[in-house]
Amino acid sequence: MNGIIRKGLLVFSIGFFSLNAIAQLSPKDFTVSGKVKNGGKGEKVILMQSTAGGSSVKLDSALLAADGSFLLKGVEKDRGTFFSLNIADRQKVVLLVEGGENLKVVADGTSRDSNGKGGGAEVTGSKNMEYYAQVDALMRNFAAKVTGWNEEYAKAEEKKDSKKIAEIQQSFAKADQERLGIIKKLIPEMGTSLVALFTANNFLRPEDDLEVLRKLADDYSKVEPIPTLAKGFIGGIKRIAGVSVGEQAPDFTLTSPDGKSIALSSLKGKFVLIDFWASWCGPCRMENPNVVRMYDKFKDKGFDIFGVSLDDNEKAWKTAITKDNLKWQHGSELKKWNSGVAQAYGVNAIPATFLLDKDGKIIAKNLRGPALETKLTELLGAQ
């Protein structure tokens, strides 16, 4: 547990999509052919297309020939979409398609077991799939190491071997940095490709890798026409970059628990903590007593809080405010992760905080626990 609740990992949030294309994207045909090693004649292979909501739609299907071969056809309309093969309900193979490809698949046709064995597949016929294979192999190798470290950690913890625990933690941190280093080197090679968007979105963090993400978004903004998924990525990075430390905090107005409209700008003249939280977020509720303590300690020195809830249940939201004794301003759209305010601030994990100065500029982000108290003491003095 890392003490935060993250938005479910999707390819991209539909809220980032723009339907106003500068130029019309042309549909392109593609084919997927191949062989299933452990397939039986007459078994079905289905070509599925992922949708923005996280579900899939069927595009084509075929029955395996006696030698396990098959041929499927599809149309890509957005110059970059995620597809998958469902092989006899035993194996799924991810496909990254931009249109025009003739992909070749050699699949085991088996399910992957709990140890990660089985379910192997090789896909050739595009740079997207070549790079995807590299990233997939990198992640599998890392996952295998993590499994081993977890076993060693459990044994060391049982023996109360603090030295061994420290060694395992150091090994993990080193391997994690090496993994991220390889990914960051690969992304520029990938250019403006679907696999670049996939890799950046799934493995880089805006708080640590914003410049890499900005560069990719800038490169994609020069592509004509811009692929649909890239539009969402560009918009998301622009929003995240727009709420960096030193930037003016975007103003917003939310409905309070008693039905009143409250604007962030109404709190200008004070140091303000925008606190993104939710009644269902365990780490948020655990942090609330500390936030209450900070409010009580500094409220008379020009400090205020605007709690922005990502709840979608009004009763649960109001009950949590009362139970946790949260005495400051609150507002919510009751849309959970579809909150426009959360999207405007690039929030994809909670708790998330933004500390503003008296003019509404962001001076710090994600301060919690002792770090928040230290910063407020620096700004407002000890009580």
Secondary structure by P-SEA (a helix, b strand, c coil): ccccccccccccccccccccccbbbbbbbbbbbbbbccccccbbbbbbbbccccbbbbcbbbbbcccccbbbbbbbcccbbbbbbbccccbbbbbbbccccbbbbbcccbbbccccccbbbbbcccaaaaaaaaaaaaaaaaaaaaaaaaaaaaaaaaacaaaaaaaaaaaaaaaaaaaaaaaaaaaaaacccaaaaaaaaccccccccaaaaaaaaaaaaacccccaaaaaaaaaaaaaaaacccccccccccccccbbbbbccccccccccbbbbccccaaaaaaaaaaaaaaaaccccbbbbbbbbccccaaaaaaaaaaaccccbbbccccccccaaaaaaccccccbbbbbccccccccccccaaaaaaaaaaacccc
